[in-house]
Amino acid sequence: MTNEFRNGFALVIAVVGFGILIITSLSNHTPIDESSFEVVDKYKECDIVRYAPNQAATYKYFMYCEKNK
């Protein structure tokens, strides 16, 4: 009886864990607002892009270089 209880408990935990994993992976998808990105400069073949998440006063900068120009 102890083995049956342990196996059943493990099965329930596995099924619930898998369900939680599926739900969280589907619910974390947030679309990216393209208006948050702005090309502000160039460096050689690359664009310097300013990113303002949620239109906040905090800016993040990165370089975007296309591989096949």
LUMLUMDREN-2810 file (N, C-alpha, C; in Angstrom, 1 decimal):
<atoms>
<atom><aa>M</aa><ch>A</ch><at>N</at><xx>0.8</xx><yy>-1.2</yy><zz>0.0</zz></atom>
<atom><aa>M</aa><ch>A</ch><at>CA</at><xx>0.0</xx><yy>0.0</yy><zz>0.0</zz></atom>
<atom><aa>M</aa><ch>A</ch><at>C</at><xx>0.9</xx><yy>1.3</yy><zz>0.0</zz></atom>
<atom><aa>T</aa><ch>A</ch><at>N</at><xx>2.0</xx><yy>1.2</yy><zz>0.6</zz></atom>
<atom><aa>T</aa><ch>A</ch><at>CA</at><xx>2.9</xx><yy>2.4</yy><zz>0.7</zz></atom>
<atom><aa>T</aa><ch>A</ch><at>C</at><xx>3.4</xx><yy>2.7</yy><zz>-0.7</zz></atom>
<atom><aa>N</aa><ch>A</ch><at>N</at><xx>3.8</xx><yy>1.7</yy><zz>-1.5</zz></atom>
<atom><aa>N</aa><ch>A</ch><at>CA</at><xx>4.3</xx><yy>1.9</yy><zz>-2.8</zz></atom>
<atom><aa>N</aa><ch>A</ch><at>C</at><xx>3.2</xx><yy>2.5</yy><zz>-3.7</zz></atom>
<atom><aa>E</aa><ch>A</ch><at>N</at><xx>2.0</xx><yy>2.0</yy><zz>-3.6</zz></atom>
<atom><aa>E</aa><ch>A</ch><at>CA</at><xx>0.9</xx><yy>2.6</yy><zz>-4.4</zz></atom>
<atom><aa>E</aa><ch>A</ch><at>C</at><xx>0.6</xx><yy>4.1</yy><zz>-4.1</zz></atom>
<atom><aa>F</aa><ch>A</ch><at>N</at><xx>0.7</xx><yy>4.4</yy><zz>-2.8</zz></atom>
<atom><aa>F</aa><ch>A</ch><at>CA</at><xx>0.5</xx><yy>5.8</yy><zz>-2.4</zz></atom>
<atom><aa>F</aa><ch>A</ch><at>C</at><xx>1.6</xx><yy>6.7</yy><zz>-2.9</zz></atom>
<atom><aa>R</aa><ch>A</ch><at>N</at><xx>2.9</xx><yy>6.2</yy><zz>-2.8</zz></atom>
<atom><aa>R</aa><ch>A</ch><at>CA</at><xx>4.0</xx><yy>6.9</yy><zz>-3.3</zz></atom>
<atom><aa>R</aa><ch>A</ch><at>C</at><xx>4.0</xx><yy>7.1</yy><zz>-4.8</zz></atom>
<atom><aa>N</aa><ch>A</ch><at>N</at><xx>3.6</xx><yy>6.1</yy><zz>-5.5</zz></atom>
<atom><aa>N</aa><ch>A</ch><at>CA</at><xx>3.5</xx><yy>6.2</yy><zz>-7.0</zz></atom>
<atom><aa>N</aa><ch>A</ch><at>C</at><xx>2.4</xx><yy>7.2</yy><zz>-7.4</zz></atom>
<atom><aa>G</aa><ch>A</ch><at>N</at><xx>1.3</xx><yy>7.1</yy><zz>-6.7</zz></atom>
<atom><aa>G</aa><ch>A</ch><at>CA</at><xx>0.2</xx><yy>8.0</yy><zz>-7.0</zz></atom>
<atom><aa>G</aa><ch>A</ch><at>C</at><xx>0.5</xx><yy>9.4</yy><zz>-6.7</zz></atom>
<atom><aa>F</aa><ch>A</ch><at>N</at><xx>1.2</xx><yy>9.6</yy><zz>-5.6</zz></atom>
<atom><aa>F</aa><ch>A</ch><at>CA</at><xx>1.6</xx><yy>11.0</yy><zz>-5.2</zz></atom>
<atom><aa>F</aa><ch>A</ch><at>C</at><xx>2.6</xx><yy>11.6</yy><zz>-6.2</zz></atom>
<atom><aa>A</aa><ch>A</ch><at>N</at><xx>3.5</xx><yy>10.7</yy><zz>-6.6</zz></atom>
<atom><aa>A</aa><ch>A</ch><at>CA</at><xx>4.5</xx><yy>11.2</yy><zz>-7.6</zz></atom>
<atom><aa>A</aa><ch>A</ch><at>C</at><xx>3.9</xx><yy>11.5</yy><zz>-8.9</zz></atom>
<atom><aa>L</aa><ch>A</ch><at>N</at><xx>2.9</xx><yy>10.7</yy><zz>-9.3</zz></atom>
<atom><aa>L</aa><ch>A</ch><at>CA</at><xx>2.2</xx><yy>11.0</yy><zz>-10.6</zz></atom>
<atom><aa>L</aa><ch>A</ch><at>C</at><xx>1.4</xx><yy>12.3</yy><zz>-10.5</zz></atom>
<atom><aa>V</aa><ch>A</ch><at>N</at><xx>0.7</xx><yy>12.6</yy><zz>-9.4</zz></atom>
<atom><aa>V</aa><ch>A</ch><at>CA</at><xx>0.0</xx><yy>13.8</yy><zz>-9.2</zz></atom>
<atom><aa>V</aa><ch>A</ch><at>C</at><xx>0.9</xx><yy>15.0</yy><zz>-9.2</zz></atom>
<atom><aa>I</aa><ch>A</ch><at>N</at><xx>2.0</xx><yy>14.9</yy><zz>-8.5</zz></atom>
<atom><aa>I</aa><ch>A</ch><at>CA</at><xx>3.0</xx><yy>16.0</yy><zz>-8.5</zz></atom>
<atom><aa>I</aa><ch>A</ch><at>C</at><xx>3.5</xx><yy>16.3</yy><zz>-9.9</zz></atom>
<atom><aa>A</aa><ch>A</ch><at>N</at><xx>3.8</xx><yy>15.2</yy><zz>-10.7</zz></atom>
<atom><aa>A</aa><ch>A</ch><at>CA</at><xx>4.3</xx><yy>15.4</yy><zz>-12.0</zz></atom>
<atom><aa>A</aa><ch>A</ch><at>C</at><xx>3.3</xx><yy>16.1</yy><zz>-12.9</zz></atom>
<atom><aa>V</aa><ch>A</ch><at>N</at><xx>2.1</xx><yy>15.6</yy><zz>-12.9</zz></atom>
<atom><aa>V</aa><ch>A</ch><at>CA</at><xx>1.0</xx><yy>16.2</yy><zz>-13.7</zz></atom>
<atom><aa>V</aa><ch>A</ch><at>C</at><xx>0.8</xx><yy>17.7</yy><zz>-13.4</zz></atom>
<atom><aa>V</aa><ch>A</ch><at>N</at><xx>0.7</xx><yy>18.0</yy><zz>-12.1</zz></atom>
<atom><aa>V</aa><ch>A</ch><at>CA</at><xx>0.5</xx><yy>19.4</yy><zz>-11.6</zz></atom>
<atom><aa>V</aa><ch>A</ch><at>C</at><xx>1.7</xx><yy>20.2</yy><zz>-12.0</zz></atom>
<atom><aa>G</aa><ch>A</ch><at>N</at><xx>2.9</xx><yy>19.7</yy><zz>-11.9</zz></atom>
<atom><aa>G</aa><ch>A</ch><at>CA</at><xx>4.1</xx><yy>20.5</yy><zz>-12.2</zz></atom>
<atom><aa>G</aa><ch>A</ch><at>C</at><xx>4.1</xx><yy>20.8</yy><zz>-13.7</zz></atom>
<atom><aa>F</aa><ch>A</ch><at>N</at><xx>3.8</xx><yy>19.8</yy><zz>-14.5</zz></atom>
<atom><aa>F</aa><ch>A</ch><at>CA</at><xx>3.8</xx><yy>20.0</yy><zz>-16.0</zz></atom>
<atom><aa>F</aa><ch>A</ch><at>C</at><xx>2.7</xx><yy>21.0</yy><zz>-16.4</zz></atom>
<atom><aa>G</aa><ch>A</ch><at>N</at><xx>1.6</xx><yy>21.0</yy><zz>-15.7</zz></atom>
<atom><aa>G</aa><ch>A</ch><at>CA</at><xx>0.5</xx><yy>21.9</yy><zz>-16.0</zz></atom>
<atom><aa>G</aa><ch>A</ch><at>C</at><xx>0.9</xx><yy>23.4</yy><zz>-15.7</zz></atom>
<atom><aa>I</aa><ch>A</ch><at>N</at><xx>1.6</xx><yy>23.5</yy><zz>-14.5</zz></atom>
<atom><aa>I</aa><ch>A</ch><at>CA</at><xx>2.1</xx><yy>24.8</yy><zz>-14.1</zz></atom>
<atom><aa>I</aa><ch>A</ch><at>C</at><xx>3.1</xx><yy>25.3</yy><zz>-15.1</zz></atom>
<atom><aa>L</aa><ch>A</ch><at>N</at><xx>4.0</xx><yy>24.4</yy><zz>-15.5</zz></atom>
<atom><aa>L</aa><ch>A</ch><at>CA</at><xx>5.0</xx><yy>24.8</yy><zz>-16.5</zz></atom>
<atom><aa>L</aa><ch>A</ch><at>C</at><xx>4.4</xx><yy>25.3</yy><zz>-17.8</zz></atom>
<atom><aa>I</aa><ch>A</ch><at>N</at><xx>3.4</xx><yy>24.6</yy><zz>-18.3</zz></atom>
<atom><aa>I</aa><ch>A</ch><at>CA</at><xx>2.7</xx><yy>25.0</yy><zz>-19.5</zz></atom>
<atom><aa>I</aa><ch>A</ch><at>C</at><xx>2.1</xx><yy>26.4</yy><zz>-19.4</zz></atom>
<atom><aa>I</aa><ch>A</ch><at>N</at><xx>1.3</xx><yy>26.5</yy><zz>-18.3</zz></atom>
<atom><aa>I</aa><ch>A</ch><at>CA</at><xx>0.6</xx><yy>27.8</yy><zz>-18.0</zz></atom>
<atom><aa>I</aa><ch>A</ch><at>C</at><xx>1.6</xx><yy>29.0</yy><zz>-17.9</zz></atom>
<atom><aa>T</aa><ch>A</ch><at>N</at><xx>2.7</xx><yy>28.8</yy><zz>-17.2</zz></atom>
<atom><aa>T</aa><ch>A</ch><at>CA</at><xx>3.6</xx><yy>29.9</yy><zz>-17.0</zz></atom>
<atom><aa>T</aa><ch>A</ch><at>C</at><xx>4.3</xx><yy>30.3</yy><zz>-18.3</zz></atom>
<atom><aa>S</aa><ch>A</ch><at>N</at><xx>4.6</xx><yy>29.3</yy><zz>-19.1</zz></atom>
<atom><aa>S</aa><ch>A</ch><at>CA</at><xx>5.3</xx><yy>29.5</yy><zz>-20.4</zz></atom>
<atom><aa>S</aa><ch>A</ch><at>C</at><xx>4.4</xx><yy>30.2</yy><zz>-21.4</zz></atom>
<atom><aa>L</aa><ch>A</ch><at>N</at><xx>3.1</xx><yy>30.0</yy><zz>-21.3</zz></atom>
<atom><aa>L</aa><ch>A</ch><at>CA</at><xx>2.2</xx><yy>30.7</yy><zz>-22.2</zz></atom>
<atom><aa>L</aa><ch>A</ch><at>C</at><xx>1.8</xx><yy>32.1</yy><zz>-21.7</zz></atom>
<atom><aa>S</aa><ch>A</ch><at>N</at><xx>1.8</xx><yy>32.3</yy><zz>-20.5</zz></atom>
<atom><aa>S</aa><ch>A</ch><at>CA</at><xx>1.3</xx><yy>33.6</yy><zz>-19.9</zz></atom>
<atom><aa>S</aa><ch>A</ch><at>C</at><xx>2.4</xx><yy>34.6</yy><zz>-19.9</zz></atom>
<atom><aa>N</aa><ch>A</ch><at>N</at><xx>3.7</xx><yy>34.3</yy><zz>-20.0</zz></atom>
<atom><aa>N</aa><ch>A</ch><at>CA</at><xx>4.8</xx><yy>35.2</yy><zz>-19.9</zz></atom>
<atom><aa>N</aa><ch>A</ch><at>C</at><xx>5.1</xx><yy>35.9</yy><zz>-21.2</zz></atom>
<atom><aa>H</aa><ch>A</ch><at>N</at><xx>4.3</xx><yy>35.6</yy><zz>-22.3</zz></atom>
<atom><aa>H</aa><ch>A</ch><at>CA</at><xx>4.6</xx><yy>36.2</yy><zz>-23.6</zz></atom>
<atom><aa>H</aa><ch>A</ch><at>C</at><xx>4.0</xx><yy>37.6</yy><zz>-23.6</zz></atom>
<atom><aa>T</aa><ch>A</ch><at>N</at><xx>4.8</xx><yy>38.6</yy><zz>-23.7</zz></atom>
<atom><aa>T</aa><ch>A</ch><at>CA</at><xx>4.4</xx><yy>40.0</yy><zz>-23.8</zz></atom>
<atom><aa>T</aa><ch>A</ch><at>C</at><xx>4.9</xx><yy>40.5</yy><zz>-25.1</zz></atom>
<atom><aa>P</aa><ch>A</ch><at>N</at><xx>4.0</xx><yy>41.2</yy><zz>-25.9</zz></atom>
<atom><aa>P</aa><ch>A</ch><at>CA</at><xx>4.5</xx><yy>41.7</yy><zz>-27.2</zz></atom>
<atom><aa>P</aa><ch>A</ch><at>C</at><xx>5.4</xx><yy>42.9</yy><zz>-27.0</zz></atom>
<atom><aa>I</aa><ch>A</ch><at>N</at><xx>6.4</xx><yy>43.0</yy><zz>-27.9</zz></atom>
<atom><aa>I</aa><ch>A</ch><at>CA</at><xx>7.4</xx><yy>44.1</yy><zz>-27.8</zz></atom>
<atom><aa>I</aa><ch>A</ch><at>C</at><xx>6.8</xx><yy>45.3</yy><zz>-28.6</zz></atom>
<atom><aa>D</aa><ch>A</ch><at>N</at><xx>6.8</xx><yy>46.5</yy><zz>-27.9</zz></atom>
<atom><aa>D</aa><ch>A</ch><at>CA</at><xx>6.3</xx><yy>47.7</yy><zz>-28.5</zz></atom>
<atom><aa>D</aa><ch>A</ch><at>C</at><xx>7.5</xx><yy>48.3</yy><zz>-29.4</zz></atom>
<atom><aa>E</aa><ch>A</ch><at>N</at><xx>7.3</xx><yy>48.3</yy><zz>-30.7</zz></atom>
<atom><aa>E</aa><ch>A</ch><at>CA</at><xx>8.4</xx><yy>48.7</yy><zz>-31.6</zz></atom>
<atom><aa>E</aa><ch>A</ch><at>C</at><xx>8.6</xx><yy>50.2</yy><zz>-31.5</zz></atom>
<atom><aa>S</aa><ch>A</ch><at>N</at><xx>7.7</xx><yy>51.0</yy><zz>-31.0</zz></atom>
<atom><aa>S</aa><ch>A</ch><at>CA</at><xx>7.9</xx><yy>52.4</yy><zz>-30.8</zz></atom>
<atom><aa>S</aa><ch>A</ch><at>C</at><xx>8.9</xx><yy>52.7</yy><zz>-29.7</zz></atom>
<atom><aa>S</aa><ch>A</ch><at>N</at><xx>9.3</xx><yy>51.7</yy><zz>-28.9</zz></atom>
<atom><aa>S</aa><ch>A</ch><at>CA</at><xx>10.3</xx><yy>51.9</yy><zz>-27.8</zz></atom>
<atom><aa>S</aa><ch>A</ch><at>C</at><xx>11.7</xx><yy>51.9</yy><zz>-28.3</zz></atom>
<atom><aa>F</aa><ch>A</ch><at>N</at><xx>11.9</xx><yy>51.5</yy><zz>-29.6</zz></atom>
<atom><aa>F</aa><ch>A</ch><at>CA</at><xx>13.2</xx><yy>51.5</yy><zz>-30.2</zz></atom>
<atom><aa>F</aa><ch>A</ch><at>C</at><xx>13.4</xx><yy>52.7</yy><zz>-31.1</zz></atom>
<atom><aa>E</aa><ch>A</ch><at>N</at><xx>14.6</xx><yy>53.3</yy><zz>-31.1</zz></atom>
<atom><aa>E</aa><ch>A</ch><at>CA</at><xx>14.9</xx><yy>54.4</yy><zz>-32.0</zz></atom>
<atom><aa>E</aa><ch>A</ch><at>C</at><xx>16.4</xx><yy>54.4</yy><zz>-32.3</zz></atom>
<atom><aa>V</aa><ch>A</ch><at>N</at><xx>16.7</xx><yy>54.4</yy><zz>-33.6</zz></atom>
<atom><aa>V</aa><ch>A</ch><at>CA</at><xx>18.1</xx><yy>54.5</yy><zz>-34.1</zz></atom>
<atom><aa>V</aa><ch>A</ch><at>C</at><xx>18.6</xx><yy>55.9</yy><zz>-33.9</zz></atom>
<atom><aa>V</aa><ch>A</ch><at>N</at><xx>19.6</xx><yy>56.1</yy><zz>-33.0</zz></atom>
<atom><aa>V</aa><ch>A</ch><at>CA</at><xx>20.1</xx><yy>57.4</yy><zz>-32.7</zz></atom>
<atom><aa>V</aa><ch>A</ch><at>C</at><xx>21.4</xx><yy>57.8</yy><zz>-33.3</zz></atom>
<atom><aa>D</aa><ch>A</ch><at>N</at><xx>22.2</xx><yy>56.8</yy><zz>-33.8</zz></atom>
<atom><aa>D</aa><ch>A</ch><at>CA</at><xx>23.5</xx><yy>57.1</yy><zz>-34.3</zz></atom>
<atom><aa>D</aa><ch>A</ch><at>C</at><xx>23.9</xx><yy>55.9</yy><zz>-35.1</zz></atom>
<atom><aa>K</aa><ch>A</ch><at>N</at><xx>25.1</xx><yy>56.0</yy><zz>-35.8</zz></atom>
<atom><aa>K</aa><ch>A</ch><at>CA</at><xx>25.7</xx><yy>54.9</yy><zz>-36.5</zz></atom>
<atom><aa>K</aa><ch>A</ch><at>C</at><xx>27.2</xx><yy>54.8</yy><zz>-36.1</zz></atom>
<atom><aa>Y</aa><ch>A</ch><at>N</at><xx>27.7</xx><yy>53.6</yy><zz>-36.1</zz></atom>
<atom><aa>Y</aa><ch>A</ch><at>CA</at><xx>29.1</xx><yy>53.3</yy><zz>-35.9</zz></atom>
<atom><aa>Y</aa><ch>A</ch><at>C</at><xx>29.6</xx><yy>52.3</yy><zz>-36.9</zz></atom>
<atom><aa>K</aa><ch>A</ch><at>N</at><xx>30.4</xx><yy>52.7</yy><zz>-37.8</zz></atom>
<atom><aa>K</aa><ch>A</ch><at>CA</at><xx>30.8</xx><yy>51.9</yy><zz>-38.9</zz></atom>
<atom><aa>K</aa><ch>A</ch><at>C</at><xx>29.6</xx><yy>51.3</yy><zz>-39.6</zz></atom>
<atom><aa>E</aa><ch>A</ch><at>N</at><xx>29.4</xx><yy>50.0</yy><zz>-39.6</zz></atom>
<atom><aa>E</aa><ch>A</ch><at>CA</at><xx>28.3</xx><yy>49.4</yy><zz>-40.3</zz></atom>
<atom><aa>E</aa><ch>A</ch><at>C</at><xx>27.1</xx><yy>49.1</yy><zz>-39.4</zz></atom>
<atom><aa>C</aa><ch>A</ch><at>N</at><xx>27.1</xx><yy>49.6</yy><zz>-38.2</zz></atom>
<atom><aa>C</aa><ch>A</ch><at>CA</at><xx>26.1</xx><yy>49.3</yy><zz>-37.2</zz></atom>
<atom><aa>C</aa><ch>A</ch><at>C</at><xx>25.3</xx><yy>50.5</yy><zz>-36.8</zz></atom>
<atom><aa>D</aa><ch>A</ch><at>N</at><xx>24.0</xx><yy>50.2</yy><zz>-36.4</zz></atom>
<atom><aa>D</aa><ch>A</ch><at>CA</at><xx>23.1</xx><yy>51.2</yy><zz>-35.8</zz></atom>
<atom><aa>D</aa><ch>A</ch><at>C</at><xx>23.3</xx><yy>51.2</yy><zz>-34.3</zz></atom>
<atom><aa>I</aa><ch>A</ch><at>N</at><xx>23.3</xx><yy>52.4</yy><zz>-33.7</zz></atom>
<atom><aa>I</aa><ch>A</ch><at>CA</at><xx>23.2</xx><yy>52.5</yy><zz>-32.3</zz></atom>
<atom><aa>I</aa><ch>A</ch><at>C</at><xx>21.7</xx><yy>52.8</yy><zz>-32.0</zz></atom>
<atom><aa>V</aa><ch>A</ch><at>N</at><xx>21.1</xx><yy>51.9</yy><zz>-31.2</zz></atom>
<atom><aa>V</aa><ch>A</ch><at>CA</at><xx>19.7</xx><yy>51.9</yy><zz>-30.9</zz></atom>
<atom><aa>V</aa><ch>A</ch><at>C</at><xx>19.4</xx><yy>52.2</yy><zz>-29.5</zz></atom>
<atom><aa>R</aa><ch>A</ch><at>N</at><xx>18.5</xx><yy>53.1</yy><zz>-29.3</zz></atom>
<atom><aa>R</aa><ch>A</ch><at>CA</at><xx>18.1</xx><yy>53.5</yy><zz>-27.9</zz></atom>
<atom><aa>R</aa><ch>A</ch><at>C</at><xx>16.7</xx><yy>52.8</yy><zz>-27.6</zz></atom>
<atom><aa>Y</aa><ch>A</ch><at>N</at><xx>16.7</xx><yy>52.1</yy><zz>-26.5</zz></atom>
<atom><aa>Y</aa><ch>A</ch><at>CA</at><xx>15.5</xx><yy>51.4</yy><zz>-26.1</zz></atom>
<atom><aa>Y</aa><ch>A</ch><at>C</at><xx>15.0</xx><yy>52.0</yy><zz>-24.8</zz></atom>
<atom><aa>A</aa><ch>A</ch><at>N</at><xx>13.7</xx><yy>52.4</yy><zz>-24.8</zz></atom>
<atom><aa>A</aa><ch>A</ch><at>CA</at><xx>13.0</xx><yy>53.0</yy><zz>-23.6</zz></atom>
<atom><aa>A</aa><ch>A</ch><at>C</at><xx>11.9</xx><yy>52.0</yy><zz>-23.3</zz></atom>
<atom><aa>P</aa><ch>A</ch><at>N</at><xx>12.1</xx><yy>51.1</yy><zz>-22.3</zz></atom>
<atom><aa>P</aa><ch>A</ch><at>CA</at><xx>11.0</xx><yy>50.2</yy><zz>-21.9</zz></atom>
<atom><aa>P</aa><ch>A</ch><at>C</at><xx>9.9</xx><yy>51.0</yy><zz>-21.3</zz></atom>
<atom><aa>N</aa><ch>A</ch><at>N</at><xx>8.7</xx><yy>50.7</yy><zz>-21.7</zz></atom>
<atom><aa>N</aa><ch>A</ch><at>CA</at><xx>7.5</xx><yy>51.3</yy><zz>-21.1</zz></atom>
<atom><aa>N</aa><ch>A</ch><at>C</at><xx>7.5</xx><yy>52.8</yy><zz>-21.2</zz></atom>
<atom><aa>Q</aa><ch>A</ch><at>N</at><xx>8.2</xx><yy>53.4</yy><zz>-22.2</zz></atom>
<atom><aa>Q</aa><ch>A</ch><at>CA</at><xx>8.3</xx><yy>54.8</yy><zz>-22.4</zz></atom>
<atom><aa>Q</aa><ch>A</ch><at>C</at><xx>8.8</xx><yy>55.5</yy><zz>-21.1</zz></atom>
<atom><aa>A</aa><ch>A</ch><at>N</at><xx>9.6</xx><yy>54.8</yy><zz>-20.3</zz></atom>
<atom><aa>A</aa><ch>A</ch><at>CA</at><xx>10.2</xx><yy>55.4</yy><zz>-19.1</zz></atom>
<atom><aa>A</aa><ch>A</ch><at>C</at><xx>11.3</xx><yy>56.3</yy><zz>-19.4</zz></atom>
<atom><aa>A</aa><ch>A</ch><at>N</at><xx>11.8</xx><yy>57.0</yy><zz>-18.4</zz></atom>
<atom><aa>A</aa><ch>A</ch><at>CA</at><xx>12.9</xx><yy>57.9</yy><zz>-18.5</zz></atom>
<atom><aa>A</aa><ch>A</ch><at>C</at><xx>14.3</xx><yy>57.2</yy><zz>-18.5</zz></atom>
<atom><aa>T</aa><ch>A</ch><at>N</at><xx>14.2</xx><yy>55.9</yy><zz>-18.4</zz></atom>
<atom><aa>T</aa><ch>A</ch><at>CA</at><xx>15.5</xx><yy>55.1</yy><zz>-18.4</zz></atom>
<atom><aa>T</aa><ch>A</ch><at>C</at><xx>15.7</xx><yy>54.6</yy><zz>-19.8</zz></atom>
<atom><aa>Y</aa><ch>A</ch><at>N</at><xx>16.9</xx><yy>54.8</yy><zz>-20.3</zz></atom>
<atom><aa>Y</aa><ch>A</ch><at>CA</at><xx>17.2</xx><yy>54.4</yy><zz>-21.6</zz></atom>
<atom><aa>Y</aa><ch>A</ch><at>C</at><xx>18.3</xx><yy>53.3</yy><zz>-21.6</zz></atom>
<atom><aa>K</aa><ch>A</ch><at>N</at><xx>18.2</xx><yy>52.4</yy><zz>-22.5</zz></atom>
<atom><aa>K</aa><ch>A</ch><at>CA</at><xx>19.2</xx><yy>51.4</yy><zz>-22.7</zz></atom>
<atom><aa>K</aa><ch>A</ch><at>C</at><xx>19.7</xx><yy>51.5</yy><zz>-24.1</zz></atom>
<atom><aa>Y</aa><ch>A</ch><at>N</at><xx>21.0</xx><yy>51.4</yy><zz>-24.4</zz></atom>
<atom><aa>Y</aa><ch>A</ch><at>CA</at><xx>21.6</xx><yy>51.5</yy><zz>-25.7</zz></atom>
<atom><aa>Y</aa><ch>A</ch><at>C</at><xx>22.2</xx><yy>50.2</yy><zz>-26.1</zz></atom>
<atom><aa>F</aa><ch>A</ch><at>N</at><xx>22.1</xx><yy>49.9</yy><zz>-27.4</zz></atom>
<atom><aa>F</aa><ch>A</ch><at>CA</at><xx>22.8</xx><yy>48.7</yy><zz>-27.9</zz></atom>
<atom><aa>F</aa><ch>A</ch><at>C</at><xx>23.1</xx><yy>48.9</yy><zz>-29.4</zz></atom>
<atom><aa>M</aa><ch>A</ch><at>N</at><xx>24.1</xx><yy>48.1</yy><zz>-29.9</zz></atom>
<atom><aa>M</aa><ch>A</ch><at>CA</at><xx>24.4</xx><yy>48.2</yy><zz>-31.3</zz></atom>
<atom><aa>M</aa><ch>A</ch><at>C</at><xx>23.8</xx><yy>47.1</yy><zz>-32.0</zz></atom>
<atom><aa>Y</aa><ch>A</ch><at>N</at><xx>23.2</xx><yy>47.4</yy><zz>-33.2</zz></atom>
<atom><aa>Y</aa><ch>A</ch><at>CA</at><xx>22.6</xx><yy>46.4</yy><zz>-34.0</zz></atom>
<atom><aa>Y</aa><ch>A</ch><at>C</at><xx>23.4</xx><yy>46.4</yy><zz>-35.3</zz></atom>
<atom><aa>C</aa><ch>A</ch><at>N</at><xx>24.0</xx><yy>45.2</yy><zz>-35.6</zz></atom>
<atom><aa>C</aa><ch>A</ch><at>CA</at><xx>24.7</xx><yy>45.1</yy><zz>-36.9</zz></atom>
<atom><aa>C</aa><ch>A</ch><at>C</at><xx>24.2</xx><yy>43.9</yy><zz>-37.7</zz></atom>
<atom><aa>E</aa><ch>A</ch><at>N</at><xx>23.7</xx><yy>44.2</yy><zz>-38.9</zz></atom>
<atom><aa>E</aa><ch>A</ch><at>CA</at><xx>23.2</xx><yy>43.1</yy><zz>-39.7</zz></atom>
<atom><aa>E</aa><ch>A</ch><at>C</at><xx>24.4</xx><yy>42.3</yy><zz>-40.2</zz></atom>
<atom><aa>K</aa><ch>A</ch><at>N</at><xx>24.3</xx><yy>41.0</yy><zz>-40.3</zz></atom>
<atom><aa>K</aa><ch>A</ch><at>CA</at><xx>25.4</xx><yy>40.1</yy><zz>-40.7</zz></atom>
<atom><aa>K</aa><ch>A</ch><at>C</at><xx>25.6</xx><yy>40.2</yy><zz>-42.2</zz></atom>
<atom><aa>N</aa><ch>A</ch><at>N</at><xx>24.5</xx><yy>40.3</yy><zz>-43.0</zz></atom>
<atom><aa>N</aa><ch>A</ch><at>CA</at><xx>24.6</xx><yy>40.2</yy><zz>-44.4</zz></atom>
<atom><aa>N</aa><ch>A</ch><at>C</at><xx>24.3</xx><yy>41.6</yy><zz>-45.0</zz></atom>
<atom><aa>K</aa><ch>A</ch><at>N</at><xx>25.2</xx><yy>42.5</yy><zz>-45.0</zz></atom>
<atom><aa>K</aa><ch>A</ch><at>CA</at><xx>24.9</xx><yy>43.8</yy><zz>-45.6</zz></atom>
<atom><aa>K</aa><ch>A</ch><at>C</at><xx>25.6</xx><yy>43.9</yy><zz>-47.0</zz></atom>
</atoms>
